[in-house]
Amino acid sequence: MSPAPPPPEPPGRTAFERAEAVLVEQYPRLVRLAYVTLPPSLGRHTRVLLAHRAVQHALPRGPGGRDPGGPGGPDSPGGPLEELRVRVLRAVLAPTGRARRLLARTGWPPTPPYVWGLRLWPPAGGIDEAARLLGEAPGPVRAAFVLHRIDGLPEEAVARVLGAAGAAGAAGAAGAADAVREALAVPVGESLLPALRNPEFDASVVSARPTDLLRRRRGVRAGWAATAVLALVCGVLAADSSPPRTEAAPAAGPVAAGVLDPARLARVPAEAWADTARVDFTAWPARGARTADRALLTRALGAWAARPGGVLTTAAPGTPTDPPGHPPQLLYAGNVPGAAQVPGAGGPGEGPGSGTAVVLLLDGDRVVRYTESARGPRGPRTLDFARTDEAGVTTAAALALTRDRGGPAARYLLAPWIAGAATLDLLRAGDAPRPLAVAADGVTAPAAVPRGTGACETWPVLELTSSPRIVEKHSFVLADLGGLTPVHLTYTPLPDGPAAVPARQPREATGAAARAAWAPGACGLRELGGAGVRAVNVWDFADTDLPDGAGRATWSCTRASGWAGPGDVLVRLRPPAGPPQEVVRARSTAACGRFGQHLLVGTRWRSPAGHWYLLAAGSREVAAITAGGAVRAEANGRSLTAPAGPEGAPVSLTGRLTGGARITALDGGAGGRD
């Protein structure tokens, strides 16, 4: 009698195990796809955890589900690798808020992957460099960059994966093709793509830094220690100017006592900035006369951890305000002289001879400013948080210390690589910069700042000059918009020559042409206060002859880029005389940036003779413009002029690029204002 045959394998079991094997084999590639696609606003540590989580949760829920293998091999349509890519992209293309909630669920009860006591990030270069290059691009473009340019998938396969993942704007073939075209336009160093494609490159390799070693060593006693220290914080913050106890530094909730010990604050040597390739806030030394004042530093750290009543807290958009996970870096601690009030307070200054005690701390991708009266902590106190993601020579060049609204004026702490400072009025293009005194510790004399309300008669800005040890003959302009970090102003001139000539890049707003372009719209910077703006660029993308002999006008696009990546744009038409005319606004767009270099706009315009015209213009690669609807006209080149139709009648504009692709006007028509 022959033995009974083994029971049949459950349906889908083989396909499920095959998908699991593909996930393990392709794990680094999937992590790379997830990390680069995730929005940069989440921060590197959060993106690392979410990338690994998305890949580890990409398998179907069980063997009884839909066959993840499908017909064909691993890379074939419907194969396990494509199915895994789709599942990963569905997870990482979720809105930022949802992504944060997903990460929050990895806390308690813990859901793999979870990390206690460490902050993780990819090493410099490689995957992190690719993510940085794509920081302002939409999620589908970031995903298309990895799939097409790194993984080598053909365009039709990329379109299929993006469509299956439900990527916004990529559900159809045209949207996916646009994402691939934008991915192809990303400038990449010659060595980056070969390095990413190297089989030895592992995108899942990360660097780690400890956060709370002391608490983890104490184990079960940590809860009792935190409770005891919290009581100490309350006592310290309720005290007046008397120094706190020197035992145990303040901590609140889950923050370890050692993290907030002033003695453990990171301090950088004075000349570190001259011997590093990373010239940002991490190269700032600790400056100020009170860097050894344990009482002041304890109050600053305690206020950050416990957030007691009476401490006014502000944060730039997208900036977390939670306590640090490891000892922060001390940038400044000292008294700022003069009749300066505490930033954020609405009352008057304290009178001559008084001042403000300021502490500046760096924690990863954010800077924190603590202020109190120089006479002691009984007066108003503030905490201000600002983002500093990937700051550089210009965006890490200054921090606001105090601001006197009665002047109005402000004092700044300049980066150690700043060799000279001056002020100038952005509204007066012909005025020469006026020197600004800077103390030995990097604190400037009071400098005028723009008024937040009322008539806009002047717009003062800073012009800073880098040390020749960093870069020779380099000056740049920063504008104070009321935040902790001034905003970098740049200018991109008109295209030079045909479309075949490489596009011009933003340059510093210090030359005559840049000053002339900024002067008409400088007062518009007032609208950006409190918006978390990192840089503002004015791009003169086209010029055109106005009808009825009105001269030659310039089309400009002003883009305000936030630290989180998205940007808002304003397009204006600048005639040779008179104020500029607003054409169109757009929010949270890639237009007029590195990943939105093709632009077409139009507006109604009235000539000095009283005639109405439709004017349209495109960027350097626009070869022809067509108007439809209430106005029917065509023109070769980058500009179009035609008699306008009835006011309010819809007009559509399309442009043909030199490569044959077509674009539409930024607002989908030619609305504009009369």
Helices and strands as residue ranges (DSSP letters): H 13-25, H 27-37, G 40-42, H 44-56, H 80-92, H 96-104, E 118-121, H 127-133, H 139-144, I 145-150, H 155-165, H 173-184, H 192-197, E 207-210, H 213-218, G 219-221, H 222-238, G 257-260, G 262-264, G 272-275, G 281-283, H 294-306, E 311-315, E 329-337, E 355-363, E 366-373, E 381-387, E 398-404, E 409-414, E 418-425, E 434-435, E 447-448, E 460-466, E 475-479, E 487-492, E 507-508, H 512-518, G 519-528, E 533-546, E 551-562, E 567-574, E 581-589, E 600-606, E 612-618, E 622-629, E 633-636, E 639-643, E 651-657, E 662-664
